[in-house]
Amino acid sequence: MGTDTVRTTDADEAADRRREQRGWYFYDWACSVYSTSVLTVFLGPYLTSVAEEAADAGGFVHPLGIPVRAGSFFAYSVSLSVIVAVLVMPLVGAAADRTGRKKPLLGAAAYVGAGATAGMFFLDGDRYLLGGLLLIVANAAQSVAMMLYNSYLPQIATPEERDAVSSRGWAFGYAAGALVLVGNLVLYLGHDSFGLSESMAVRVCLASAGLWWGAFALIPLRRLRDRGGPAREATSPGLRQLAATVRDMRRHPLTLGFLLAYLVYNDGIQTVISQASVYGSKELGLSQSTLIGAVLLVQVLAVAGALALGRLARRHGTKRTILGSLVAWTATLAAGYFLPAGEPVWFFVLAAGIGLVLGGSQALSRSLYSHLVPPGKEAEYFSAYEVSDRGMSWLGPLLFGLTFQLTGSYRDAIISLVIFFVLGFVLLARVPVRRAIGDAGNPVPEKI
């Protein structure tokens, strides 16, 4: 009788865990459309064109009286959004761990981001300042929401499940991105037949991403559950809380070492994601429809890539698989420097290379980090992770923007990002992950 009761309890716990995991996947399904349709495809070229419309004869706009080249305004706005997120994420993460109430905070962040994204419908004419403000709010809210979302992973998946669960989450996100991009492509290419101007079609695509985000966020908010947190003292806001988290991490220097490596190489990944469409449109002279098609190819291949790299991690270990993906990133980005202008075929080849490693490198990094987090501090430590994931990603856009401002060449700007992947590889190779997991107080999986 006792054995049967234990088996029944274990089966019930496994069923509850799978139910939460399925709900968790749907937040990636909800919010990845923002990353794909808004940040990667439409907003960069469109906000740049709006800024160019407002520029003076020298090609500069003047937000708050500061001269900024119109071609750099989008990259600078991304950087500023990340600085805002850095101030907010540590406070929210510590509050989530202290109270155990992640779900209301996740919902608030998701709907602030979705609302700002939907508001991009009103971005027309020369309203570049409105576009920059909405981008800052949406991107910062997305960072906060993703920090809370990621912190659920060690709570809803056993150590042996995490690579697979994380990879499926990324696959769900890329599948949603591909599905919505098909609709975007139909609307954008056929805007005349729908009675829409090109500008209006872009604005509808931007706003629809916010509506999608808000609608599908309801599923994880119904499925995920809060877990009571231990009583902890009130935390200090903003950077002081981040500093406190980093001080606590000093007791786990190997976790901090992984986070530093991830900060560096993921900065390169995030910058490629946000600036690739600007590079394709402004340097290579490719049409918006070509860019949408290329990003659609990335989304489709990223689904397969995330799942394939997850299987490789089970066979060869998570760390080795991530290191291999960084080699592929370096080679792909270096090849991008030599792409001929006006030839979409080669841009599609580059997109295919990015797609095959994009989802897997991100999914496996998330699952590996989940093993390095001390129990009971998931949201707080994932706030530091999200600073690395999106928060410290102001360095890449800043380097990209400054390189373009100084040279006037997007080719020079894109090749400057190679340093992030090379340095990230070196730093990650030096981290003994098995010892790091044990030092964090977690069980060490057989293959890691």
CORFENUR-V720698 format. One line per field, one symbol per residue. ss: DSSP state (h for helix, s for strand, l for the rest). phi: phi as a letter, one per 30 degrees, with the letter a starting at -180 (. if undefined). Layout:
ss=???
phi=???
This chain:
ss=lhhhhhhhhhhhhhhhhhhhhhhhhhhhhhhhhhhhhhhhhhhhhhhhhhhhhhlllllssssllsssshhhhhhhhhhhhhhhhhhhhhhhhhhhhhhllhhhhhhhhhhhhhhhhhhhhhlllllhhhhhhhhhhhhhhhhhhhhhhhhlhhhhlllllhhhhhhhhhhhhhhhhhhhhhhhhhhhhllllllllhhhhhhhhhhhhhhhhhhhhhhhhhhllllllllllllllhhhhhhhhhhhhhhhhhhhhhhhhhhhhhhhhhhhhhhhhhhhhhhllllhhhhhhhhhhhhhhhhhhhhhhhhhhhhhlhhhhhhhhhhhhhhhhhhhhllllllhhhhhhhhhhhhhhhhhhhhhhhhhhhhllllllhhhhhhhhhhhhlhhhhhhhhhhhhhhhhhllhhhhhhllhhhhhhhhhhhhlllhhhhhhhlllllllll
phi=.dddddddddddddddddddddddedddedcdddddddddccdedddddddddcddddiccbdhicdbdedcdddddddddddddedcedddddddddcicdddddddddddddddddddecdbicddddddddddddddddddddddddddedccbdedddedddddeddeddddeddddddedddddcddddicddddddddddddddddedddddddddddbdbecddbddcddhdddddddddddddbddddddddddedddedddddedcdddddddcciddddddddddddedddddddddddddddddcjdddddedddddeddddddddcdddibdedddddddddedcddddddddddddddccdeibdddddddddeddbddddddeddeddddddcibddddddddeedddddedddddcdddddddddicdcddbb
